[in-house]
Amino acid sequence: MARLQILELPEGAGDDRPPFVLVVDECQPQRVVVGLDSSWQDHWQQLADKIGARGVIVTPDTINIPANDLTLTHVQEAADGGVIRLRVEPDLTGFTETVMTEVAKAEAEVARARGQGLR
């Protein structure tokens, strides 16, 4: 699934707000024709233009932008009464198998305890 990220660029003297590039990774670049006599349109570039981005990068590769990573030190420095929201995406690979193994062990223990007359 495509991810949207912001790549901040160095500020210039005349910039009202920090310039940035919209980065769309894990996505195939696409262009669409809007009419017979019009040129190809890139909907990602149109979006970038609308939100004020200097450009857009669309790639099927995964792009990691280190400036977008927060450490706990960054969070503590920014926690001056403002609200900080963090999103954690867990890796649940093998989770179902682990849970089912533990459930089977617990059921076996219950069956063994019942067989010995314990309740």
C-alpha positions as CSV (number, residue, x, y, z in Angstrom):
1,M,0.0,0.0,0.0
2,A,1.3,3.4,-0.9
3,R,2.8,5.6,1.8
4,L,2.8,9.4,1.8
5,Q,5.7,11.2,3.4
6,I,7.1,14.7,3.5
7,L,10.7,15.5,2.7
8,E,11.6,18.9,4.0
9,L,13.9,21.0,2.0
10,P,16.3,23.7,3.2
11,E,14.5,27.1,3.7
12,G,15.3,30.0,1.5
13,A,15.3,33.6,2.5
14,G,12.0,34.4,0.8
15,D,10.1,31.3,1.9
16,D,6.9,31.9,3.9
17,R,6.8,28.3,5.0
18,P,9.4,25.5,4.8
19,P,9.5,24.0,1.3
20,F,9.0,20.3,0.9
21,V,8.6,17.5,-1.5
22,L,5.8,15.0,-1.4
23,V,7.2,11.4,-1.4
24,V,4.9,8.5,-2.4
25,D,6.7,5.2,-2.0
26,E,5.6,1.6,-2.4
27,C,3.4,2.8,-5.3
28,Q,3.7,2.4,-9.1
29,P,3.9,5.8,-10.9
30,Q,0.7,6.4,-12.9
31,R,-0.4,8.9,-15.5
32,V,-3.9,9.4,-17.0
33,V,-5.2,10.9,-20.2
34,V,-7.9,13.4,-19.5
35,G,-8.9,14.1,-23.2
36,L,-7.9,13.4,-26.8
37,D,-6.3,16.8,-27.3
38,S,-4.7,17.2,-23.8
39,S,-1.4,15.9,-22.5
40,W,-0.8,13.2,-20.0
41,Q,-1.7,14.2,-16.4
42,D,0.0,12.9,-13.3
43,H,-2.5,13.0,-10.4
44,W,0.4,12.9,-7.8
45,Q,1.9,16.0,-9.3
46,Q,-1.4,17.7,-9.4
47,L,-1.9,16.9,-5.7
48,A,1.7,18.2,-4.9
49,D,0.9,21.4,-6.7
50,K,-2.4,21.9,-4.8
51,I,-0.7,21.4,-1.4
52,G,2.2,23.6,-2.2
53,A,4.9,21.0,-2.6
54,R,8.0,21.8,-4.7
55,G,7.7,18.5,-6.4
56,V,6.7,14.8,-6.0
57,I,8.7,11.6,-6.0
58,V,6.7,8.4,-6.8
59,T,8.5,5.1,-6.6
60,P,7.7,1.4,-6.1
61,D,10.7,1.3,-3.7
62,T,10.5,1.9,0.0
63,I,12.0,5.3,0.9
64,N,13.0,5.9,4.5
65,I,13.4,9.6,5.4
66,P,15.5,9.7,8.6
67,A,14.2,13.2,9.5
68,N,10.7,11.7,9.8
69,D,11.8,9.3,12.5
70,L,11.4,10.4,16.1
71,T,13.4,9.2,19.0
72,L,12.2,9.5,22.6
73,T,14.6,12.4,23.0
74,H,12.8,14.3,20.2
75,V,9.5,13.6,21.8
76,Q,10.6,14.8,25.2
77,E,12.1,18.0,23.7
78,A,8.8,18.7,21.9
79,A,6.5,17.9,24.8
80,D,6.2,21.5,26.0
81,G,2.5,21.3,26.6
82,G,1.6,20.4,23.0
83,V,0.0,17.2,21.9
84,I,2.3,14.5,20.4
85,R,0.7,11.6,18.6
86,L,2.8,8.6,17.7
87,R,1.6,5.7,15.4
88,V,3.2,2.3,16.0
89,E,2.8,-0.3,13.3
90,P,3.5,-3.7,15.0
91,D,5.0,-6.6,13.2
92,L,2.5,-9.4,13.9
93,T,4.3,-12.0,11.8
94,G,3.7,-15.4,13.5
95,F,1.4,-13.9,16.1
96,T,-1.5,-16.2,15.4
97,E,0.7,-19.3,15.5
98,T,2.2,-18.2,18.8
99,V,-1.2,-17.6,20.4
100,M,-2.6,-20.9,19.1
101,T,0.4,-22.8,20.4
102,E,-0.1,-21.2,23.9
103,V,-3.9,-21.9,23.8
104,A,-3.1,-25.6,23.0
105,K,-0.6,-25.8,25.9
106,A,-3.2,-24.3,28.3
107,E,-5.9,-26.7,27.1
108,A,-3.5,-29.6,27.5
109,E,-2.7,-28.5,31.1
110,V,-6.5,-28.2,31.9
111,A,-7.1,-31.7,30.5
112,R,-4.2,-33.1,32.5
113,A,-5.4,-31.4,35.7
114,R,-9.0,-32.8,35.1
115,G,-7.5,-36.3,34.5
116,Q,-5.8,-36.1,37.9
117,G,-8.9,-35.0,39.6
118,L,-7.9,-31.4,40.2
119,R,-10.5,-28.7,39.6
